[in-house]
């Protein structure tokens, strides 16, 4: 598969320079991958997020990884799906682009992403995976390893099918 890898599992266990957190705009933790990352990183992550003052949709912020294997956590706020008429695809693309930019600024050579916005934010999974994989391909020359870390077997199958087309 080359530099882009698709795995099914828990992003908090990955040994990469940076993991991306599909965060709420407050950056103060939540459910899903956001809650899992906060739990695994420890209370220091919440303390590091507080002074950041939140993050608008489509943008990204970076903190240390604390108790994670990853040196960095890049927090990005994906769009809530409202039918695609409120620039949701553009905002999701910006999440990936801004996360890659922050990773590069902090000398990360490997990065892992969850399936941003596809849980409670209801972004259609196939459309989200297409955007993710396009962004990963565009950034692949700048990284040694890019991981699409899917929590479910079904999500991983969507990514693999698209990647192999």
Residue frames as qw, qx, qy, qz and C-alpha x, y, z in Angstrom:
[[0.000, 0.884, 0.468, 0.000, 0.00, 0.00, 0.00],
 [0.413, 0.539, -0.056, 0.732, 2.97, 2.33, 0.24],
 [0.123, 0.198, -0.401, 0.886, 2.93, 5.36, 2.48],
 [0.561, -0.215, 0.046, -0.798, -0.85, 5.31, 3.00],
 [0.188, -0.026, -0.972, 0.137, -2.05, 2.54, 5.27],
 [0.605, -0.340, -0.170, -0.700, -5.62, 1.64, 6.16],
 [0.242, 0.050, -0.901, 0.356, -6.05, -0.08, 9.50],
 [0.589, -0.560, -0.365, -0.454, -9.00, -1.04, 11.66],
 [0.634, -0.208, -0.568, 0.482, -8.44, -0.44, 15.33],
 [0.365, -0.862, -0.272, 0.222, -7.90, 2.05, 18.13],
 [0.420, 0.792, -0.088, 0.434, -6.04, 5.18, 17.04],
 [0.398, -0.851, 0.274, -0.207, -4.76, 5.75, 20.59],
 [0.871, -0.303, 0.353, 0.162, -2.54, 2.65, 20.28],
 [0.754, 0.600, 0.051, 0.262, -0.76, 3.67, 17.09],
 [0.609, -0.494, 0.157, 0.601, 2.96, 4.38, 17.12],
 [0.442, 0.657, 0.288, 0.539, 3.07, 7.49, 14.93],
 [0.307, 0.095, -0.200, 0.926, 4.42, 11.00, 15.45],
 [0.289, 0.043, 0.173, -0.940, 0.93, 12.56, 15.44],
 [0.062, 0.431, 0.897, 0.076, -2.62, 11.36, 15.79],
 [0.181, -0.247, -0.211, -0.928, -5.54, 13.49, 14.69],
 [0.075, 0.335, 0.788, -0.511, -8.44, 13.98, 17.06],
 [0.127, -0.506, -0.581, -0.625, -11.91, 14.51, 15.60],
 [0.198, -0.192, -0.560, 0.782, -12.62, 17.12, 18.25],
 [0.022, -0.845, -0.534, 0.022, -15.56, 19.20, 19.37],
 [0.281, 0.775, 0.025, 0.566, -15.08, 22.93, 18.85],
 [0.496, -0.844, 0.112, -0.174, -14.48, 23.45, 22.59],
 [0.524, 0.502, -0.646, 0.236, -11.49, 21.03, 22.44],
 [0.355, -0.469, 0.582, -0.561, -12.50, 19.90, 25.93],
 [0.131, -0.062, 0.987, -0.075, -13.26, 16.26, 25.14],
 [0.669, 0.113, -0.083, -0.730, -16.41, 14.45, 24.16],
 [0.885, 0.012, 0.424, -0.193, -17.54, 11.06, 22.96],
 [0.852, 0.522, -0.016, 0.037, -16.22, 8.74, 20.29],
 [0.769, 0.288, -0.175, 0.543, -12.61, 9.15, 19.21],
 [0.005, -0.738, 0.192, -0.647, -12.37, 12.49, 21.03],
 [0.712, -0.592, 0.181, -0.331, -13.21, 10.91, 24.38],
 [0.979, -0.025, -0.024, 0.202, -10.94, 7.92, 23.70],
 [0.557, 0.519, -0.206, 0.615, -7.97, 10.18, 22.93],
 [0.249, -0.723, 0.240, -0.598, -8.57, 12.32, 26.02],
 [0.882, -0.427, 0.110, -0.166, -8.83, 9.20, 28.23],
 [0.930, 0.118, -0.048, 0.344, -5.68, 7.62, 26.79],
 [0.407, 0.610, -0.189, 0.654, -3.60, 10.82, 26.86],
 [0.465, -0.351, -0.570, 0.579, -4.57, 11.59, 30.45],
 [0.099, -0.880, -0.407, 0.224, -5.78, 14.75, 32.19],
 [0.358, -0.462, 0.229, 0.778, -2.77, 16.69, 30.93],
 [0.228, 0.300, 0.649, 0.661, -4.38, 16.78, 27.47],
 [0.117, -0.829, -0.535, -0.115, -7.46, 18.58, 28.77],
 [0.389, -0.761, -0.065, 0.515, -5.21, 21.00, 30.65],
 [0.366, -0.201, 0.452, 0.788, -3.28, 21.71, 27.44],
 [0.126, 0.504, 0.687, 0.507, -6.50, 22.23, 25.44],
 [0.166, -0.793, -0.500, 0.306, -8.13, 24.70, 27.85],
 [0.181, -0.666, 0.066, 0.720, -5.91, 27.72, 27.02],
 [0.279, 0.084, 0.668, 0.685, -6.34, 27.17, 23.26],
 [0.292, 0.348, 0.196, -0.869, -9.82, 28.69, 23.48],
 [0.716, 0.435, 0.476, -0.267, -11.47, 26.20, 21.15],
 [0.245, -0.213, 0.692, 0.645, -11.17, 25.69, 17.42],
 [0.568, 0.416, 0.008, -0.710, -13.48, 26.63, 14.53],
 [0.860, 0.267, 0.430, -0.060, -14.76, 24.00, 12.12],
 [0.740, 0.649, -0.017, 0.173, -12.19, 23.12, 9.47],
 [0.111, 0.821, -0.474, 0.299, -9.23, 24.38, 11.48],
 [0.880, -0.101, -0.413, 0.213, -6.70, 22.47, 13.60],
 [0.277, -0.838, 0.370, -0.290, -4.75, 22.94, 16.83],
 [0.756, 0.220, -0.583, 0.202, -1.84, 20.93, 18.24],
 [0.563, -0.704, 0.323, -0.289, -0.92, 19.71, 21.72],
 [0.019, 0.443, -0.893, 0.073, 1.57, 17.20, 23.08],
 [0.690, -0.079, -0.637, -0.334, 0.42, 13.57, 23.18],
 [0.505, -0.547, 0.446, -0.497, 1.24, 13.13, 26.87],
 [0.614, -0.259, 0.726, -0.171, 0.56, 9.46, 27.74],
 [0.853, 0.474, 0.107, -0.191, 0.03, 8.39, 24.12],
 [0.777, -0.043, 0.361, 0.514, 2.72, 6.79, 21.95],
 [0.396, 0.726, 0.274, 0.492, 2.18, 9.72, 19.59],
 [0.406, -0.096, -0.205, 0.885, 4.27, 12.79, 20.34],
 [0.163, 0.058, -0.038, -0.984, 1.47, 15.10, 19.14],
 [0.245, 0.558, 0.786, -0.107, -2.31, 15.26, 19.08],
 [0.028, -0.015, -0.312, -0.950, -3.69, 17.42, 16.30],
 [0.239, 0.497, 0.705, -0.446, -7.24, 18.45, 17.13],
 [0.074, -0.020, -0.483, -0.872, -9.46, 19.24, 14.17],
 [0.402, 0.344, 0.565, -0.633, -13.15, 20.08, 14.13],
 [0.125, 0.169, 0.824, 0.526, -15.07, 18.41, 11.34],
 [0.361, -0.068, -0.140, -0.920, -18.32, 19.72, 9.93],
 [0.464, 0.245, 0.744, -0.412, -21.75, 18.51, 10.98],
 [0.110, 0.162, 0.785, 0.587, -23.54, 17.16, 7.90],
 [0.336, 0.479, 0.392, -0.710, -26.53, 19.28, 6.86],
 [0.708, 0.574, 0.392, -0.125, -27.09, 17.76, 3.43],
 [0.679, 0.071, 0.346, 0.644, -23.93, 19.11, 1.82],
 [0.225, 0.817, 0.331, 0.415, -25.23, 22.60, 1.13],
 [0.328, -0.943, 0.054, -0.012, -23.19, 24.37, 3.85],
 [0.356, 0.757, -0.533, 0.124, -19.71, 23.72, 2.42],
 [0.844, -0.422, 0.312, -0.112, -19.35, 20.52, 4.45],
 [0.924, 0.234, 0.054, 0.299, -17.03, 18.87, 1.86],
 [0.367, 0.742, -0.209, 0.521, -14.78, 21.94, 1.76],
 [0.442, -0.732, 0.337, -0.394, -14.65, 22.16, 5.54],
 [0.951, -0.217, 0.219, 0.028, -13.80, 18.47, 5.84],
 [0.766, 0.480, -0.065, 0.422, -11.03, 18.84, 3.24],
 [0.029, 0.817, -0.280, 0.503, -9.70, 21.80, 5.27],
 [0.778, -0.556, 0.246, -0.158, -9.53, 19.56, 8.38],
 [0.941, 0.050, 0.144, 0.302, -7.13, 17.25, 6.58],
 [0.522, 0.662, -0.055, 0.536, -5.10, 20.01, 4.94],
 [0.221, -0.828, 0.246, -0.452, -4.73, 22.02, 8.15],
 [0.867, -0.439, 0.233, -0.029, -3.83, 18.90, 10.13],
 [0.867, 0.258, 0.064, 0.420, -1.14, 17.97, 7.62],
 [0.258, 0.788, -0.134, 0.542, 0.23, 21.54, 7.75],
 [0.512, -0.752, 0.279, -0.307, 0.47, 21.48, 11.56],
 [0.959, -0.169, 0.172, 0.152, 2.14, 18.08, 11.46],
 [0.708, 0.486, -0.015, 0.513, 4.78, 19.37, 9.05],
 [0.040, -0.849, 0.179, -0.495, 5.36, 22.52, 11.10],
 [0.627, -0.621, 0.395, -0.255, 6.12, 20.26, 14.06],
 [0.130, 0.556, -0.812, -0.123, 8.41, 17.88, 12.14],
 [0.754, 0.015, 0.588, -0.292, 6.01, 14.92, 12.21],
 [0.151, 0.368, -0.781, -0.482, 6.86, 12.28, 9.62],
 [0.213, -0.233, -0.933, -0.172, 3.99, 9.92, 10.41],
 [0.350, -0.011, 0.232, -0.907, 0.37, 10.76, 11.09],
 [0.040, -0.288, -0.954, -0.076, -2.88, 8.89, 11.71],
 [0.352, -0.083, -0.064, -0.930, -6.41, 10.11, 11.08],
 [0.355, 0.289, 0.831, -0.316, -9.77, 8.79, 12.26],
 [0.131, 0.485, 0.692, 0.518, -12.79, 8.97, 9.96],
 [0.043, -0.177, -0.262, 0.948, -13.50, 12.63, 10.72],
 [0.405, 0.119, 0.019, -0.906, -17.18, 13.72, 10.95],
 [0.484, -0.007, -0.754, -0.443, -18.62, 10.27, 10.13],
 [0.194, -0.230, -0.874, 0.381, -19.93, 9.47, 13.62],
 [0.014, 0.661, 0.611, -0.436, -22.42, 11.72, 15.40],
 [0.065, 0.540, -0.149, -0.826, -21.72, 14.48, 12.83],
 [0.682, 0.441, 0.544, -0.213, -23.34, 12.19, 10.19],
 [0.243, 0.647, -0.492, -0.530, -21.07, 13.00, 7.20],
 [0.944, 0.245, -0.023, -0.218, -21.75, 10.24, 4.61],
 [0.738, -0.466, 0.433, 0.225, -19.00, 7.68, 5.10],
 [0.759, 0.313, 0.380, 0.426, -18.11, 7.06, 1.46],
 [0.263, 0.896, 0.083, 0.348, -17.95, 10.78, 0.63],
 [0.425, -0.862, 0.274, -0.023, -15.85, 11.45, 3.73],
 [0.813, -0.227, 0.436, 0.312, -13.46, 8.60, 2.85],
 [0.633, 0.604, 0.260, 0.409, -13.06, 9.98, -0.69],
 [0.000, 0.959, -0.105, 0.263, -12.10, 13.40, 0.69],
 [0.657, -0.658, 0.360, 0.075, -9.74, 11.83, 3.25],
 [0.836, 0.023, 0.410, 0.364, -7.96, 9.65, 0.70],
 [0.470, 0.783, 0.135, 0.385, -7.61, 12.53, -1.80],
 [0.208, -0.933, 0.230, -0.182, -6.02, 14.68, 0.92],
 [0.779, -0.444, 0.413, 0.157, -3.75, 11.82, 1.99],
 [0.784, 0.363, 0.301, 0.403, -2.58, 11.25, -1.58],
 [0.246, 0.905, 0.010, 0.347, -1.88, 14.98, -1.99],
 [0.348, -0.851, 0.351, -0.179, 0.24, 15.04, 1.19],
 [0.986, -0.124, 0.070, 0.087, 1.97, 11.69, 0.76],
 [0.661, 0.536, -0.219, 0.478, 5.26, 13.12, -0.56],
 [0.084, -0.732, 0.328, -0.592, 5.72, 15.01, 2.72],
 [0.690, -0.453, 0.409, -0.389, 5.32, 12.04, 5.08],
 [0.056, 0.341, -0.937, -0.051, 6.88, 8.64, 5.63],
 [0.113, -0.286, -0.951, 0.006, 3.57, 7.13, 6.77],
 [0.416, -0.102, 0.035, -0.903, -0.07, 8.23, 6.69],
 [0.039, -0.164, -0.978, 0.124, -2.61, 6.02, 8.43],
 [0.541, -0.273, -0.227, -0.762, -6.37, 6.00, 7.97],
 [0.057, 0.031, -0.913, 0.402, -7.40, 4.41, 11.27],
 [0.551, -0.275, -0.388, -0.686, -10.98, 3.19, 11.09],
 [0.418, -0.283, 0.650, -0.569, -12.71, 2.13, 14.28],
 [0.808, 0.152, 0.430, -0.373, -15.09, -0.30, 12.55],
 [0.528, -0.016, 0.763, 0.372, -14.48, -3.12, 10.09],
 [0.433, 0.726, 0.530, 0.070, -17.16, -1.60, 7.81],
 [0.053, 0.962, -0.096, -0.248, -15.42, 1.79, 7.71],
 [0.382, -0.520, 0.653, 0.395, -12.08, 0.14, 6.91],
 [0.553, 0.302, 0.735, 0.249, -13.76, -1.77, 4.06],
 [0.318, 0.909, 0.260, -0.075, -15.05, 1.51, 2.59],
 [0.127, -0.862, 0.385, 0.303, -11.56, 3.04, 2.71],
 [0.497, -0.256, 0.759, 0.334, -9.93, -0.07, 1.21],
 [0.551, 0.545, 0.619, 0.127, -12.44, -0.30, -1.62],
 [0.232, 0.965, 0.057, -0.105, -11.92, 3.35, -2.55],
 [0.294, -0.749, 0.513, 0.299, -8.14, 3.15, -2.18],
 [0.527, -0.110, 0.786, 0.303, -7.92, 0.13, -4.45],
 [0.565, 0.717, 0.385, -0.136, -10.01, 1.68, -7.24]]
